[in-house]
């Protein structure tokens, strides 16, 4: 029985998997069970932020695994404290809650926003406005928060308390705001929704409207955070800092981790017993996250991310058959003139390049430290696929 057959016989079929069995990797390249190499422009959907088996990251993970792999949150650990301090110092937030994924981080943000409003104003101020085409996770709550009808099926009844405003439409946003709203939740770049960045004037309006009514702003930076867009948080490029920011994906470089960051106003809303997570703040994950944060915030790292992003975008725009390039930083969406994104992804796989899709676009989320050599090689593969040329 092959690996693919074995997995299919034992694991629920909830994923449309590409027909390849990956076995090992180093930096921006991985190898399958047959020894074929692939340049990775997807990095585990933006999770392996430092590529495969980065030396600093690997050393931190292995050292912690040999020291203390887990203890419940009934106790303190130094690595958890050091990691939290590093994240808060780098982002400017007051406190965080540790969890294991983007969906959990967004769940925490939703609970925090509703409790903040309940504590201050009482019942009835619980609605949260999210954006059409958003994606916030796959739990019942975060599916309900997600502003895409395609996800609102099968699992009825969905949770109440969410309204959906059209992205970049200030008038529609205003029409959804009333005295029952406690928060507005946004992605600065809608990832699953097609790699589309919000417009500056719309983001300005969100913060202006919310600021005047003591409505919290939640920034879902699960995909955009930890350097993906060229700044530690994407919000920096829009000139705003949300009351609550959610992180996951690249925060621990490939290990399961999420964090819900709160400003001073929200830092003490969730008190003892109001929320929790068995694995949140796991020592090995914290060691990994601390290594990632220290690497990404080192002098010159983020400026190099921005330079590589500009380089990739320029190269991609020159490919015949590319209609437009969207997103921000190394979060790249490619609209094609003729080929479909899915067909392109499969053909690229055959030629040794891993890419992603989002709606009708090709989506690229390469490691933040990808080399220019791997960028060039990967783009040449993509060029040959899109232009229909053989290598």
Residue pairs with C-beta under 8 A, 6 or more apart in sequence:
1 9
2 21
3 21
3 33
4 17
4 19
4 21
18 345
18 346
18 349
18 354
19 349
20 32
20 38
20 349
21 32
21 33
22 30
22 31
22 32
22 33
22 38
23 30
23 31
23 32
23 33
24 30
24 31
24 52
25 31
25 40
25 51
25 52
25 53
26 51
26 52
26 53
27 51
27 52
27 53
27 54
27 367
27 369
27 370
27 371
27 374
28 39
28 40
28 51
28 52
28 366
28 367
28 369
28 370
28 371
28 374
29 37
29 38
29 39
29 40
29 52
29 374
30 37
30 38
30 40
30 52
30 354
31 37
31 38
32 38
36 352
37 352
38 349
38 352
38 353
38 354
39 352
39 353
39 354
39 374
39 377
39 378
39 381
40 48
40 51
40 52
40 354
40 366
40 367
41 353
41 354
41 355
41 356
41 364
41 365
41 366
41 378
41 382
42 354
42 355
42 356
42 363
42 364
42 365
42 366
43 49
43 51
43 250
43 365
43 366
43 367
44 254
45 223
45 249
45 356
45 365
46 191
46 223
46 228
46 249
46 250
46 331
46 365
47 249
47 250
47 253
47 254
48 250
48 253
48 254
48 367
49 226
49 227
49 228
49 249
49 250
49 251
49 253
49 254
49 292
49 296
49 367
49 368
50 56
50 57
50 253
50 292
50 295
50 367
50 368
50 369
51 367
51 369
51 370
54 253
54 291
54 295
54 369
56 291
56 294
56 295
57 253
57 254
57 288
57 291
57 292
57 295
59 291
60 287
60 288
60 290
60 291
61 255
61 284
61 287
61 288
61 291
63 287
64 79
64 283
64 284
64 286
64 287
64 288
65 284
67 283
68 77
68 79
68 283
69 282
69 283
69 284
70 279
70 282
70 283
70 284
71 77
71 283
72 278
73 98
73 276
73 277
73 278
73 280
73 281
77 281
77 283
77 286
79 283
79 286
79 287
79 290
80 98
80 281
80 283
80 286
82 286
82 290
83 281
83 286
83 287
83 289
83 290
83 293
84 95
84 96
84 98
84 281
84 286
86 290
86 293
86 294
87 93
87 96
87 247
87 251
87 259
87 261
87 289
87 293
88 94
88 95
88 96
88 261
90 232
90 293
90 297
91 232
91 233
91 245
91 261
92 241
93 245
93 261
93 262
93 263
93 267
94 262
94 263
94 264
94 266
94 267
95 261
95 262
95 267
95 268
96 259
96 260
96 261
96 262
97 105
97 108
97 112
97 259
97 260
97 262
97 270
97 275
97 277
97 280
98 257
98 258
98 259
98 277
98 280
98 281
98 286
99 105
99 107
99 108
99 248
99 257
99 258
99 259
99 260
99 277
99 280
100 256
100 257
100 258
100 277
100 279
100 280
100 282
100 285
101 137
101 248
101 256
101 257
101 258
102 136
102 137
102 220
102 222
102 223
102 246
102 247
102 248
102 249
102 258
103 136
103 137
103 138
103 139
103 142
103 258
104 137
104 139
104 248
104 258
104 277
104 280
105 222
105 246
105 247
105 248
105 258
105 259
105 260
106 136
106 137
106 141
106 142
106 145
106 185
106 218
106 220
106 222
106 246
106 260
107 137
107 139
107 141
107 142
108 246
108 260
108 270
108 275
109 183
109 185
109 218
109 220
109 244
109 246
109 260
110 128
110 141
110 142
110 145
110 183
110 185
110 218
111 270
111 274
111 275
112 244
112 260
112 262
112 266
112 269
112 270
112 275
113 128
113 182
113 183
113 216
113 218
113 244
113 266
114 126
114 128
114 161
114 182
114 183
115 269
115 270
115 274
116 182
116 216
116 265
116 266
116 269
117 125
117 126
117 182
117 183
117 216
118 125
118 126
119 269
120 214
124 180
125 179
125 180
125 181
125 182
126 161
126 180
126 182
127 161
127 162
127 163
127 178
127 180
127 181
127 182
128 145
128 161
128 162
128 163
128 181
128 182
128 183
128 184
128 185
128 218
129 162
129 163
129 164
129 165
129 173
129 176
129 177
129 181
129 183
129 184
129 185
130 136
130 145
130 146
130 147
130 162
130 163
130 164
130 165
130 184
130 185
130 186
131 147
131 164
131 165
131 166
131 167
131 185
131 186
131 187
131 190
132 147
132 148
132 164
132 165
132 166
132 167
133 147
133 148
133 167
133 190
133 193
133 194
133 196
134 145
134 146
134 147
134 148
134 164
134 167
134 185
134 186
134 187
134 190
134 193
134 220
135 146
135 148
135 151
135 187
135 190
135 191
135 192
135 193
136 142
136 143
136 145
136 146
136 185
136 220
137 143
137 145
137 146
140 155
140 158
140 159
141 159
143 151
143 152
143 155
143 158
144 152
144 158
144 159
144 160
144 161
144 162
145 162
145 185
146 152
147 164
148 192
148 193
152 158
163 176
163 181
164 176
165 172
165 173
165 175
165 176
165 184
166 172
166 173
167 190
167 196
167 198
167 202
168 198
168 199
168 202
169 202
170 201
170 202
170 205
173 184
173 202
173 205
173 206
173 209
174 209
177 184
177 209
177 213
177 215
181 213
181 215
182 215
182 216
183 210
183 215
183 216
183 217
183 218
183 243
183 244
184 206
184 209
184 210
184 215
184 216
184 217
184 218
185 217
185 218
185 219
185 220
186 198
186 203
186 206
186 217
186 218
186 219
186 220
187 193
187 198
187 219
187 220
187 221
187 223
187 224
188 197
188 198
188 203
188 219
188 221
188 224
188 229
188 234
188 235
188 237
188 238
188 328
189 195
189 196
189 197
189 198
189 223
189 224
189 229
189 234
189 327
189 328
189 331
190 196
190 197
190 198
191 223
191 224
191 331
191 358
191 363
192 358
192 359
193 358
193 359
194 326
194 333
194 358
194 359
194 360
194 361
195 326
195 327
195 331
195 332
195 333
195 358
195 361
195 363
196 326
196 327
196 333
197 326
197 327
197 328
198 238
200 238
203 238
203 240
204 238
204 239
204 240
206 217
207 217
207 240
209 215
210 216
210 217
216 243
216 244
216 266
217 240
217 242
217 243
217 244
218 242
218 243
218 244
218 245
218 246
219 233
219 234
219 235
219 242
219 244
219 245
219 246
220 246
221 233
221 234
221 235
221 245
221 246
221 247
222 246
222 247
222 248
222 249
222 258
223 249
223 331
223 365
224 233
224 234
224 328
224 331
225 232
225 233
225 234
225 245
225 247
225 249
225 250
225 251
226 232
226 247
226 249
226 250
226 251
226 292
226 293
226 296
227 250
227 296
227 301
227 302
227 305
227 329
227 368
228 234
228 249
228 250
228 329
228 330
228 331
228 365
228 368
229 237
229 327
229 328
229 329
229 330
229 331
230 237
230 302
230 305
230 306
230 309
230 328
230 329
230 330
231 237
231 302
231 329
232 296
232 297
232 302
233 241
233 245
234 328
234 329
235 241
235 242
235 245
237 328
241 263
242 263
243 262
243 263
243 265
243 266
244 260
244 261
244 262
244 263
244 266
245 260
245 261
246 258
246 259
246 260
246 261
247 258
247 259
247 260
247 261
248 257
248 258
248 259
250 292
250 368
251 257
251 258
251 259
251 289
251 292
251 293
252 285
252 286
252 288
252 289
252 292
253 288
253 289
253 291
253 292
254 288
255 284
255 285
255 288
255 289
256 279
256 285
257 282
257 285
257 286
257 288
257 289
258 280
259 289
262 269
279 285
295 301
295 369
296 302
296 368
301 368
301 369
304 369
305 329
305 330
305 368
306 329
308 330
308 370
308 372
308 375
309 329
309 330
309 332
311 372
311 375
312 330
312 332
312 364
312 366
312 375
312 379
313 325
313 332
315 375
315 376
315 379
316 322
316 325
316 332
316 334
316 379
316 382
317 325
319 379
319 382
319 383
319 386
319 387
320 386
320 387
321 336
321 337
321 338
321 339
321 386
321 387
322 334
322 335
322 336
322 337
322 386
323 335
323 336
323 337
324 334
324 335
325 332
325 333
325 334
325 335
326 332
326 333
326 334
326 335
326 361
327 333
330 364
330 365
330 366
330 368
330 370
331 364
331 365
332 363
332 364
332 365
333 358
333 361
333 362
333 363
333 364
334 341
334 361
334 362
334 363
334 364
335 360
335 361
336 344
336 360
336 361
336 362
336 386
339 385
339 386
340 360
341 357
341 358
341 359
341 360
341 361
341 362
341 363
342 357
344 355
344 362
344 382
344 385
344 386
345 355
345 356
345 357
345 362
347 385
348 354
348 355
348 381
348 382
348 385
351 381
351 384
351 385
351 391
352 381
353 378
353 381
353 382
353 385
355 362
355 363
355 364
355 382
356 362
356 363
356 364
356 365
357 363
362 382
366 374
366 375
366 378
381 391
383 389
384 390
384 391
